[in-house]
Amino acid sequence: MSLRVSCARRVQLIEAEVFGEELAETITGDFMTATDLNHALGKLYTALAQNRISSRNANALARIGRTMLSTIPGIKTEFKIELLFRPVERDAEGHQASF
């Protein structure tokens, strides 16, 4: 019986690790832009809505996110951040062209 509990606990730990990695993914790979933090907080919102994370943990992560957001002006003075976006290509009828 303890072997089953041990295996089940291992599965929970692996799932928690994978879930943590999902939440920590950002668009640029770092937490250096408001867009990165917004993306991460959006995933946090979804996780809370799906009951994949406790409201206590979500609150703690949201507070950390708010603190990180307040440091972005300082980050911008330390690093040159340049994001490049391509305009969406449209066909003659105005629909987004597929690639």
N, C-alpha and C positions, 0 to 999 in steps of 0.2 A: 504494500500500500504506500509506503513512504517513497518508493521508487517512482510510482505514478505521480505523486505530488511533486517530487523533485523534477521530473520531466515536464510537468505542466508549468511549474514555476520557470523553468528554463525557456519554455515557449513564450511565456509572458514577458520575460526580460528581453528576449530577442525582438518580439513585437514592439515593445516600448522603445527599444533602441532604434528600430526602423522608423517608427512614428516620430521620434525626436529628430531624426535626420530629415524627414519630410518637412517638419515644421521649420527647421533651420535653413532650408534652401531659400536662396534669394535669386533675383533676376541676374544680378551682376556677379554673384558668388561671394559677396561681402555685404556688410551692413553699413555701407558708406553713403547711401542716398535715401531720401524720403521714400522713393519708389520701392527700394528694397524692404524698408520697414513696413510700408503699407502692404506689400505683398505677403510678408510674414504674418502681419496682424490679420490679414484677410484669411489666411490659412488657420490661424488661431481661432478666429470667429467661427469658421466652418467646423473645426474640431469640437468646439464647445457646443454648437448647435446639434451636432451628431452624437453628443455625449461620449466623445472619445477622450475627453480631458475634463478634469474636475473644475468647477468654477473657481476654486481656491488657486489651483495651478494657473488657470487662465488669467486670473487677476494678477498674480505675481508676474507672469510673463508680460502682460499688458503694461504694468508699471515699469518693468525693465525696458520695454519698447519705448515708452514715453521718455525715459531718461536717455536712451540712445538717440532718440529723435532730437533732443535738446543739444546733443553734441555735434550734430551735422554741420552747423556753421563753422565750428572749429576744425572739423575734418576738411572742409572745403578750403581753408587757408593753408592746410598742411599738404594737401594732395591736389593735383590738377585732375579734376574729374570731367571727362568728356564722354557723353553718350551720343551715339549716332543712330538715328532712326531713318529707315528708308520710307519714302512716301508709298502709300498703298497704290498699286497700279490698278487702273479701272479700264474696262472695255468700253466700246462705243456707247453702250446703253447705261453706263455708270455702275455696273456690277463689278465687284472685286474680281480681278483676273486670277485664275488658278494657275499654279505652276506645274 
